[in-house]
Amino acid sequence: MVLVVDDEPEVRALARIVLEVSGHPVRVVEAADRLAAVAAAERERPDLAVVDQRMPGGDGLSVVADLAALQPGLAVVLCSAAIDGRLTAEGTPPGVRWLLPKHELVRLPELLDQLLES
């Protein structure tokens, strides 16, 4: 199961469509904010989380920390329209396996393949 966390419904829909048309037999659960993401993760136990870096009510790094506390080892893709410079300067945050600009969401199936191969 893939958890997609983004405050923009269009981005969540795009991630869902990209995964569905890729032929991967995955179920996608969407969350619009930090609280919904935590609730979904507690209920669903995702294999992969795609998390927006910037959201109202808690930034993506807070969501990643919450998810890591709930499910250590969860693979996370942190994405944003503009990857924050502090991320690239300080390295990938704990729990984040990939940094992905939103305009590259079409790469999600490739990342899912990498996850399944590891």
C-alpha positions, 0 to 999 in steps of 0.5 A, a space after each residue: 500500500 502506498 500512502 500519498 500525503 499532500 495538501 493539493 488534491 490534484 497532486 494526490 490524484 496524479 500520484 494515484 494515476 501514475 501508480 495505477 497506470 504503471 501496472 503495479 498492483 498497489 492500493 493508494 491511500 490519500 491524506 491531505 495533512 499531518 493528522 490524516 497521514 498519521 491516522 492512515 498510517 496507523 490504520 493501513 501500515 503502508 509499504 511506501 509513503 510519498 510526502 509533500 515537503 511543505 504543507 499547512 499544519 506540519 511540514 513534510 519532515 514532521 510527517 516523516 518523523 511521525 511515520 518513522 515513529 509509527 513504522 520504523 524502516 518505512 520507505 519515504 519519498 519526500 517531494 515538493 515543487 521546489 526541494 528545500 535547499 537545506 535538505 540537499 545541503 544537510 543530506 537526506 533527512 532520516 527516514 527519507 529514501 528519495 527526494 523527488 521534485 513534484 514534476 517528476 512524480 512520473 518516476 514513482 513506479 521506478 522508485 516502487 520497483 527499487 523498493 520491491 527489489 531491495 
